[in-house]
């Protein structure tokens, strides 16, 4: 049902129907926002990336063949743009020799809440691991869906997930010890 609705909306949007594209955005913006926030945190950059996802989608409407669901296609764009933003942050960190504005205060905060601590540790994961954890554990995609979205073998998803969980467990155990 949802697939059929998306197909109709895409056809209309390709024909220039702005309302149809707007409806596609409304149908999928929550999923895109969740993925981007899980990768980048609640930052102004995350909002920019979220908007850019739909700009890229609009620009590529004619290229969308329908081989995957619209949500899968959008999540893949969101992951790619989020990974680009993480690389940009890393370059800025290396270039300026310190933490970006706003990150220093967050890094120096006393981690009282377990959720804050977990979020912090998730953000410390390498982008490839973070993408798998975000999709699989935060967004609730299956292992198979994660494999398709990231275009990596099933075994790689499982391996990265396992290694990320070990890294998180180790980091959390060190910080939670009295």
PLY file of the C-alpha trace (Angstrom):
ply
format ascii 1.0
element vertex 178
property float x
property float y
property float z
element edge 177
property int vertex1
property int vertex2
end_header
0.00 0.00 0.00
2.65 2.52 1.05
4.85 1.46 -1.87
2.02 2.08 -4.30
1.35 5.51 -2.80
5.04 6.41 -3.07
5.14 5.24 -6.70
2.16 7.43 -7.60
3.63 10.41 -5.75
6.98 9.99 -7.50
5.33 9.86 -10.93
3.36 13.01 -10.17
6.44 14.76 -8.73
8.40 13.87 -11.87
5.65 15.60 -13.81
6.20 18.77 -11.81
3.51 18.32 -9.15
4.99 20.16 -6.15
2.25 18.97 -3.78
3.16 15.34 -4.51
6.81 15.95 -3.73
5.83 17.77 -0.55
3.75 14.76 0.48
6.74 12.46 -0.15
8.83 14.68 2.12
6.17 14.61 4.84
5.87 10.82 4.60
9.60 10.24 5.03
11.05 13.24 6.90
10.76 11.55 10.31
12.84 8.57 9.21
15.45 10.80 7.55
15.62 13.08 10.60
16.09 10.11 12.91
18.97 8.72 10.87
20.70 12.09 10.53
20.32 12.88 14.25
21.65 9.47 15.21
24.71 10.10 13.03
25.35 13.79 13.77
23.48 14.57 16.97
20.98 17.39 17.35
23.06 20.08 15.70
22.46 22.80 13.14
24.53 20.72 10.69
22.09 17.84 11.16
19.22 20.10 10.13
21.17 21.23 7.07
21.95 17.64 6.10
18.30 16.66 6.57
17.22 19.37 4.15
19.99 18.48 1.73
18.74 14.88 1.62
15.46 16.01 0.10
17.18 18.43 -2.27
19.35 15.56 -3.56
16.27 13.35 -3.80
14.40 15.97 -5.82
17.38 16.41 -8.13
17.57 12.65 -8.67
13.85 11.88 -9.10
14.39 10.95 -12.74
17.20 8.54 -11.76
15.14 6.75 -9.09
14.26 3.41 -10.68
12.18 2.03 -7.84
14.52 -0.93 -7.23
14.29 -0.13 -3.53
11.71 1.52 -1.34
11.74 5.32 -1.23
12.56 5.21 2.48
15.59 2.98 1.80
16.77 5.32 -0.96
16.36 8.38 1.29
18.11 6.72 4.22
21.04 5.87 1.96
21.29 9.52 0.88
21.06 10.57 4.54
23.84 8.18 5.55
26.10 9.35 2.71
25.58 13.04 3.49
26.04 12.40 7.23
29.29 10.55 6.57
30.45 13.51 4.46
29.62 15.86 7.35
31.54 13.65 9.80
34.58 13.72 7.47
34.28 17.51 7.29
34.20 17.71 11.10
37.28 15.50 11.29
39.15 17.70 8.78
38.19 20.83 10.73
39.32 19.21 13.96
42.70 18.34 12.41
43.06 21.72 10.72
42.31 23.81 13.79
43.92 21.47 16.30
41.01 21.42 18.68
37.39 20.75 19.16
34.81 22.55 17.06
32.76 25.27 18.67
30.20 23.83 21.07
31.83 20.42 21.21
34.36 21.43 23.87
31.63 22.36 26.33
29.83 19.09 25.64
33.06 17.09 25.96
33.85 18.69 29.32
30.36 18.23 30.76
29.98 15.87 33.66
28.29 12.80 32.20
25.61 12.21 34.83
23.02 10.60 32.67
23.61 7.20 31.08
21.83 8.30 27.92
24.20 11.25 27.51
27.16 8.98 28.09
25.94 6.46 25.53
25.29 9.20 22.98
28.78 10.54 23.55
30.34 7.11 23.05
28.26 6.50 19.92
29.58 9.76 18.50
33.13 8.57 19.14
32.69 5.50 16.93
34.26 5.52 13.49
31.68 6.50 10.83
31.37 2.99 9.34
30.58 1.51 12.76
28.32 4.42 13.67
26.29 3.97 10.48
25.64 0.30 11.26
24.78 0.96 14.92
22.51 3.88 13.99
20.57 1.91 11.40
20.46 -1.43 13.20
20.06 -0.47 16.87
18.80 3.11 16.91
16.51 3.12 13.87
15.52 -0.56 14.15
16.33 -1.73 10.63
16.94 -5.45 10.22
20.42 -6.72 9.45
19.34 -7.40 5.88
17.87 -3.91 5.44
21.04 -2.38 6.89
23.08 -4.39 4.40
21.00 -3.10 1.49
21.01 0.53 2.67
24.78 0.62 3.22
25.50 -1.56 0.18
27.77 -3.87 2.18
27.64 -7.66 2.66
25.51 -9.09 5.46
28.63 -10.46 7.16
30.20 -6.99 7.19
27.09 -5.58 8.91
27.29 -8.30 11.55
31.04 -7.84 12.00
30.81 -4.05 12.33
27.88 -4.32 14.70
29.73 -6.80 16.89
32.93 -4.74 16.92
31.00 -1.54 17.65
29.19 -3.19 20.55
32.50 -4.38 22.00
33.96 -0.87 21.68
30.89 0.66 23.33
30.83 -1.91 26.10
34.54 -1.33 26.85
34.21 2.47 26.80
31.12 2.43 29.00
32.59 -0.03 31.49
35.63 2.23 31.94
33.51 5.31 32.53
30.92 3.66 34.75
33.41 2.14 37.20
33.37 3.90 40.61
0 1
1 2
2 3
3 4
4 5
5 6
6 7
7 8
8 9
9 10
10 11
11 12
12 13
13 14
14 15
15 16
16 17
17 18
18 19
19 20
20 21
21 22
22 23
23 24
24 25
25 26
26 27
27 28
28 29
29 30
30 31
31 32
32 33
33 34
34 35
35 36
36 37
37 38
38 39
39 40
40 41
41 42
42 43
43 44
44 45
45 46
46 47
47 48
48 49
49 50
50 51
51 52
52 53
53 54
54 55
55 56
56 57
57 58
58 59
59 60
60 61
61 62
62 63
63 64
64 65
65 66
66 67
67 68
68 69
69 70
70 71
71 72
72 73
73 74
74 75
75 76
76 77
77 78
78 79
79 80
80 81
81 82
82 83
83 84
84 85
85 86
86 87
87 88
88 89
89 90
90 91
91 92
92 93
93 94
94 95
95 96
96 97
97 98
98 99
99 100
100 101
101 102
102 103
103 104
104 105
105 106
106 107
107 108
108 109
109 110
110 111
111 112
112 113
113 114
114 115
115 116
116 117
117 118
118 119
119 120
120 121
121 122
122 123
123 124
124 125
125 126
126 127
127 128
128 129
129 130
130 131
131 132
132 133
133 134
134 135
135 136
136 137
137 138
138 139
139 140
140 141
141 142
142 143
143 144
144 145
145 146
146 147
147 148
148 149
149 150
150 151
151 152
152 153
153 154
154 155
155 156
156 157
157 158
158 159
159 160
160 161
161 162
162 163
163 164
164 165
165 166
166 167
167 168
168 169
169 170
170 171
171 172
172 173
173 174
174 175
175 176
176 177
